[in-house]
Amino acid sequence: MRGRVRRVAILGHIGRPGVRRAAAKLRARLARRGCDVRVEQHLADLMGIEGAPLPGLARWCQLAISLGGDGTVLTGGRAMAGQKGVLLAVNFGGLGFLAAAEEDELGRAVEAALSGAWKVQERRLLRATVRRGRKGVRAFSRLAMNDAVVKSAGGLAAVHLQMHALGQDLGYLLADGLIAASASGSTAYSLSAGGPVLAPDVEALVVTPVCAHTLGSRALVLAADDELSLRLIGSVDHSILLLDGQEMVELEPGDTIRVRLDRAAVRCLRNPERPFARSLQAKLGWQGSARRSL
């Protein structure tokens, strides 16, 4: 970050213990430093102070501080996509894979952000679009930071999809679902379904079937400018499109779902003491030793 940071937004998970107290202390601390601090509406209501809606905060702030788990980071990331401000994610949750610092590191992380000591890393988001009917009218279009998932609403029935990518028809897929993930999302649901891990600076789209009903259906990595197109043939249950596990839209047979990397990116602060490889080891249990390799 360049220049003095004056406009700071705070958002947090209102169900996480300690977030309200930490936000109050952080707000007072930043105000003493001459910062204009505004708190996201839901958290502000819990604190008993005046707040502001997140979309407006994202456009206004130079620095947005996220206090919570990965879900809070995803909410903040979607709001900050395409904005000039940067996102500092501090983990007050469980895994916190996307966070730059832990709860007990909050003070040091904020000082690093204000002083410009930490570098900024851009993470591109996904754009998922649903087109419906014979004329292909756009029914839905949203951004996702991690992934777009097509699955049955109840999670108990398989979905039947026709896939198109790499400039040609890829045939049909019968599976419990299909995940289209960014590099950020490659370490989330896609990884659990057997997809590859992408370094955060890799611009690519990971396509991972969930419990495919054929042995030949495997994860596929598409280039940054490629697009995945899916036609929903049907499912015994209602089918849905789920974005970042937080936003849902109901699908209809015949719908076309298109997913690609969007031009919009979220600018995230990167902790130099917490490189990606170390997070893989500490958070996801990536391990091994010289002794075991002998």
Buried (B, 14 or more C-beta within 10 A) or exposed (E): BEEEBBBBBBBBBBEBEEBBEBBBEBBEBBEEBEBBBBBBBBBBEBBEEEBBEBEBBBBBBBBBBBBBBBBBBBBBBBBBBBBEBBBBBBBBBEBBBBBBBBBEBBBEBBEBBBEBBBEBBEBBBBBBBBBBEEEEEEBBEBBBBBBBBBBBBEEEBBBBBBBBBEEEEBEEBBBBBBBBBBBBBBBBBBBEBEBBBBEBEBBBBBBBBBEBEEEEBEBBBBEEEBBBBBBBBBBEBEBBBBBBBEBEBEBEEEBBBBBBBBEBBBBBBBBEEBEBEEBBEEBEEEEEEEEEEE
